[in-house]
Amino acid sequence: MVSKTDRIQKLEKESSPSATPHMAIQGFEGCFHQQAANYFFNKNVTVECCATFKQMMAAAKNSKLTDGCVMAIENSIAGSILPNYNLLQASNLKIVGEIYMQIHQNLLVNHEVELEDIKEVHSHTMALQQCYKYLDQFKWKLVESDDTALSAKHIAQYKSKHVAAIASSLAADIYNLKVITPKIQTLKNNYTRFLVLKRPEDVNSQVGNKASVNFQTIHKEGALARVLGIIAIHQVNLSKLQSFPIPGSEFKYQFHADMEFDNIKTFEKVIEKLKPHTEEIKIYGIYNKGLWK
């Protein structure tokens, strides 16, 4: 039986202003994951920095440590981040939101450093690759590191006079560095989609105009076509369909689908009609379509 004191404490907690969320991210302070978290929560957020996505998911599941996580799931150039889809599937976390963020790579230096002083540029290998057209203008030594924000931290920490880093503008702000050349990425329209995940016990109800679903079709000819037909007939927009092999099976596949709709009841009807054609359906979350930043 719940005591009177417990009930009062529960009511006080429910009526009090919500605390600043503390979200797990992959990367160091100043990374693009933190920038995405700031955008989604309007800067009203703190972060738990994790070295790997696996560690991030573990932190997100720990109610004593975080309120969930913000995780990159796909990129407009590199495509789906398949290991992260596997982490999502293996967890019981719920998607409560998303954000599409344009990735701007910036050349950062300490404040007294000019372009002619630079001899080396440090960053994550992907960031370096995204900026080759700009970097090819110079005879700088390119040094790969574990993280863009960590590179920025190191040149600030060691007061480097001949080393630059490629990282976010947030990293420049945090480590008091100068953006000597902004937006040096070769492809300017480079967007990453981030998911916001929370534990199911922290999600009271889910409403919105988008849902992420995992399903496995029954092993009959044309099963996937029938599933797609049901989605189309109900005028639900299938914005993403990604197949994954089922571990241990003989080339059987499961599918991740992102569906967009105007009415939640339409989505619920679609799910009911899909059940006879699927062996399993798991709804990762219902949420609002993300903004583009």
C-alpha positions as CSV (number, residue, x, y, z in Angstrom):
1,M,0.0,0.0,0.0
2,V,1.3,3.5,-0.9
3,S,1.7,5.7,2.1
4,K,0.3,9.2,2.4
5,T,3.8,10.6,2.4
6,D,4.6,8.7,-0.9
7,R,1.5,10.1,-2.5
8,I,2.3,13.6,-1.5
9,Q,5.9,13.3,-2.9
10,K,4.5,11.8,-6.1
11,L,2.1,14.7,-6.5
12,E,4.8,17.3,-5.8
13,K,7.0,15.7,-8.4
14,E,4.3,15.7,-11.0
15,S,3.3,19.3,-10.3
16,S,6.8,20.7,-10.1
17,P,8.6,22.1,-13.2
18,S,10.4,19.4,-15.2
19,A,14.1,19.3,-14.5
20,T,16.7,19.8,-17.3
21,P,17.0,16.5,-19.2
22,H,20.4,14.8,-19.0
23,M,20.9,12.9,-22.3
24,A,23.6,10.4,-23.3
25,I,25.5,11.2,-26.5
26,Q,28.3,9.5,-28.4
27,G,31.3,11.8,-28.6
28,F,33.1,14.4,-26.5
29,E,31.8,17.8,-25.3
30,G,31.3,20.0,-28.4
31,C,30.5,17.2,-30.8
32,F,27.7,17.3,-33.3
33,H,25.5,15.0,-31.1
34,Q,25.6,17.7,-28.4
35,Q,24.7,20.3,-31.0
36,A,21.7,18.2,-32.0
37,A,20.7,17.8,-28.4
38,N,20.9,21.6,-27.9
39,Y,18.7,22.2,-31.0
40,F,16.0,19.6,-29.9
41,F,15.8,20.8,-26.3
42,N,16.4,24.5,-27.0
43,K,19.7,24.4,-25.1
44,N,17.8,23.3,-22.0
45,V,19.8,20.0,-21.7
46,T,23.0,18.5,-20.3
47,V,24.9,15.6,-21.8
48,E,26.6,12.4,-20.7
49,C,29.5,11.9,-23.1
50,C,30.2,8.3,-24.1
51,A,33.1,6.9,-26.2
52,T,30.9,4.5,-28.2
53,F,27.3,4.1,-29.3
54,K,27.1,0.9,-27.3
55,Q,28.2,2.7,-24.1
56,M,25.7,5.5,-25.0
57,M,22.8,3.0,-25.2
58,A,23.8,1.5,-21.9
59,A,23.8,4.9,-20.3
60,A,20.4,5.7,-21.8
61,K,18.9,2.6,-20.2
62,N,20.3,3.6,-16.8
63,S,17.7,5.6,-15.0
64,K,20.2,6.7,-12.3
65,L,22.5,8.2,-15.0
66,T,20.5,9.7,-17.8
67,D,17.0,10.5,-19.1
68,G,17.7,8.8,-22.5
69,C,19.9,9.6,-25.4
70,V,20.3,11.4,-28.7
71,M,21.6,9.1,-31.5
72,A,22.6,9.7,-35.1
73,I,20.7,7.2,-37.3
74,E,21.4,8.3,-40.9
75,N,23.2,10.8,-43.1
76,S,22.2,12.3,-46.4
77,I,25.6,11.4,-47.9
78,A,26.7,8.2,-46.1
79,G,23.2,6.7,-45.7
80,S,21.9,4.6,-42.9
81,I,24.1,4.0,-39.8
82,L,23.2,0.2,-39.7
83,P,24.9,-0.6,-36.4
84,N,22.8,2.0,-34.7
85,Y,19.6,0.4,-36.1
86,N,20.8,-2.8,-34.6
87,L,21.3,-1.1,-31.2
88,L,17.8,0.4,-31.5
89,Q,16.3,-3.0,-32.2
90,A,18.0,-4.6,-29.3
91,S,16.9,-2.0,-26.8
92,N,13.5,-1.2,-25.4
93,L,13.9,2.5,-25.8
94,K,11.2,4.6,-27.4
95,I,11.7,7.2,-30.1
96,V,10.1,10.5,-28.8
97,G,11.5,12.9,-31.4
98,E,14.0,13.5,-34.2
99,I,15.9,16.3,-35.7
100,Y,17.6,16.8,-39.1
101,M,20.8,18.9,-38.6
102,Q,23.0,20.3,-41.3
103,I,26.6,19.4,-40.6
104,H,29.0,22.3,-40.9
105,Q,32.7,21.5,-40.7
106,N,34.8,24.5,-39.5
107,L,38.5,25.1,-39.3
108,L,39.3,26.0,-35.7
109,V,42.5,27.5,-34.3
110,N,43.7,29.3,-31.2
111,H,43.0,33.1,-31.3
112,E,46.5,34.2,-32.2
113,V,46.9,31.7,-35.0
114,E,46.5,32.7,-38.7
115,L,46.3,30.5,-41.8
116,E,49.9,30.9,-42.7
117,D,50.9,29.5,-39.2
118,I,49.1,26.2,-39.7
119,K,51.2,23.1,-40.4
120,E,48.8,20.3,-39.3
121,V,45.1,19.8,-39.3
122,H,43.6,17.2,-36.8
123,S,40.1,15.7,-36.9
124,H,38.1,12.5,-37.3
125,T,38.8,10.7,-40.6
126,M,35.2,11.3,-41.9
127,A,35.5,15.0,-41.2
128,L,38.8,15.2,-43.0
129,Q,37.3,13.3,-46.0
130,Q,34.4,15.7,-46.1
131,C,36.8,18.7,-46.5
132,Y,39.3,17.4,-49.0
133,K,38.5,20.1,-51.6
134,Y,39.3,22.9,-49.2
135,L,42.3,21.1,-47.6
136,D,43.9,20.3,-51.0
137,Q,44.6,24.0,-51.4
138,F,47.3,23.7,-48.7
139,K,50.3,21.5,-47.9
140,W,49.2,20.8,-44.4
141,K,49.7,17.4,-42.7
142,L,46.4,15.7,-42.0
143,V,46.2,13.8,-38.8
144,E,43.3,11.5,-38.0
145,S,41.8,11.5,-34.4
146,D,39.1,9.7,-32.6
147,D,36.6,12.7,-32.5
148,T,36.2,16.1,-34.0
149,A,35.5,17.8,-30.7
150,L,38.4,16.0,-29.0
151,S,40.7,17.5,-31.7
152,A,39.4,20.9,-30.8
153,K,39.9,20.3,-27.1
154,H,43.5,19.2,-27.6
155,I,44.6,22.3,-29.6
156,A,43.0,24.5,-27.0
157,Q,44.5,22.5,-24.1
158,Y,48.1,22.5,-25.6
159,K,47.9,26.1,-26.9
160,S,48.9,24.8,-30.3
161,K,50.3,27.5,-32.6
162,H,50.7,25.4,-35.7
163,V,47.8,23.0,-35.4
164,A,44.2,23.4,-36.5
165,A,41.2,21.2,-35.9
166,I,38.0,20.5,-38.0
167,A,35.0,20.6,-35.7
168,S,31.6,22.2,-34.9
169,S,31.0,25.8,-34.1
170,L,29.8,24.6,-30.7
171,A,33.3,23.1,-30.1
172,A,34.8,26.5,-30.9
173,D,32.5,28.1,-28.3
174,I,33.2,25.6,-25.6
175,Y,37.0,25.5,-26.0
176,N,37.4,29.3,-26.8
177,L,38.8,28.8,-30.3
178,K,38.6,30.9,-33.4
179,V,36.7,29.8,-36.5
180,I,39.3,30.8,-39.0
181,T,37.3,29.4,-41.9
182,P,33.7,28.3,-41.6
183,K,31.8,25.7,-43.5
184,I,34.7,24.1,-45.3
185,Q,32.9,20.8,-46.1
186,T,32.9,20.0,-49.8
187,L,29.2,19.1,-50.1
188,K,27.2,21.8,-48.5
189,N,23.9,19.9,-48.2
190,N,25.2,17.4,-45.7
191,Y,22.4,16.5,-43.2
192,T,22.4,14.0,-40.3
193,R,19.2,12.7,-38.8
194,F,19.2,12.2,-35.0
195,L,16.7,10.3,-32.9
196,V,15.8,11.2,-29.4
197,L,15.2,8.1,-27.3
198,K,13.8,7.6,-23.8
199,R,12.9,4.7,-21.6
200,P,9.4,3.4,-22.0
201,E,8.5,4.0,-18.3
202,D,9.3,7.7,-18.9
203,V,6.9,8.0,-21.9
204,N,3.3,8.4,-20.8
205,S,1.7,8.4,-24.2
206,Q,3.0,8.9,-27.8
207,V,1.3,11.1,-30.3
208,G,2.5,12.7,-33.5
209,N,2.5,12.4,-37.3
210,K,5.3,10.0,-37.8
211,A,6.1,6.5,-36.5
212,S,9.1,4.1,-36.7
213,V,8.2,0.4,-37.0
214,N,10.1,-2.9,-37.3
215,F,8.4,-5.9,-38.9
216,Q,9.0,-9.3,-40.3
217,T,6.8,-10.5,-43.1
218,I,5.3,-14.0,-43.1
219,H,7.2,-16.5,-45.3
220,K,4.9,-16.4,-48.3
221,E,5.3,-15.2,-51.8
222,G,4.3,-11.5,-52.2
223,A,4.0,-10.8,-48.5
224,L,6.1,-7.7,-48.6
225,A,4.2,-6.4,-51.6
226,R,0.9,-6.8,-49.7
227,V,2.4,-5.0,-46.7
228,L,3.4,-2.1,-48.9
229,G,0.1,-2.1,-50.6
230,I,-1.8,-1.7,-47.4
231,I,0.4,1.2,-46.4
232,A,-0.2,2.9,-49.8
233,I,-4.0,2.3,-49.8
234,H,-4.3,4.2,-46.6
235,Q,-2.3,7.1,-47.9
236,V,0.5,6.7,-45.3
237,N,3.8,8.0,-46.6
238,L,6.6,5.5,-46.4
239,S,9.5,7.8,-45.9
240,K,12.0,5.1,-45.3
241,L,12.2,1.3,-45.7
242,Q,15.4,-0.5,-44.6
243,S,16.0,-4.3,-44.7
244,F,18.1,-6.2,-42.3
245,P,19.0,-9.9,-42.3
246,I,17.7,-11.8,-39.3
247,P,20.7,-13.3,-37.4
248,G,20.8,-17.1,-37.5
249,S,18.2,-17.4,-40.3
250,E,18.6,-18.6,-43.8
251,F,18.4,-15.3,-45.6
252,K,15.2,-14.1,-43.9
253,Y,14.8,-10.4,-43.5
254,Q,13.2,-7.9,-41.2
255,F,12.3,-4.3,-42.2
256,H,12.5,-0.9,-40.6
257,A,9.8,1.5,-41.8
258,D,9.3,5.2,-41.1
259,M,5.7,6.1,-41.8
260,E,4.2,9.6,-42.0
261,F,0.5,10.3,-41.6
262,D,-2.1,13.0,-40.9
263,N,-4.2,11.1,-38.4
264,I,-3.0,8.7,-35.7
265,K,-6.1,6.5,-36.2
266,T,-5.0,5.9,-39.8
267,F,-1.7,4.6,-38.6
268,E,-3.4,2.4,-36.0
269,K,-5.7,1.0,-38.7
270,V,-2.6,0.2,-40.9
271,I,-0.9,-1.6,-38.1
272,E,-4.0,-3.8,-37.5
273,K,-4.2,-4.7,-41.1
274,L,-0.5,-5.5,-41.3
275,K,-0.7,-8.1,-38.5
276,P,-2.0,-11.0,-40.7
277,H,0.9,-10.5,-43.1
278,T,3.6,-10.2,-40.6
279,E,5.1,-12.5,-38.0
280,E,6.1,-9.7,-35.6
281,I,5.6,-5.9,-35.5
282,K,7.4,-3.6,-33.0
283,I,6.6,0.1,-32.8
284,Y,9.7,2.0,-31.9
285,G,7.8,5.2,-31.3
286,I,5.2,7.7,-32.5
287,Y,6.5,11.3,-32.6
288,N,6.4,14.5,-34.6
289,K,8.3,14.9,-37.8
290,G,11.6,16.5,-37.1
291,L,12.6,20.1,-37.9
292,W,15.5,20.8,-40.3
293,K,18.2,22.9,-38.7
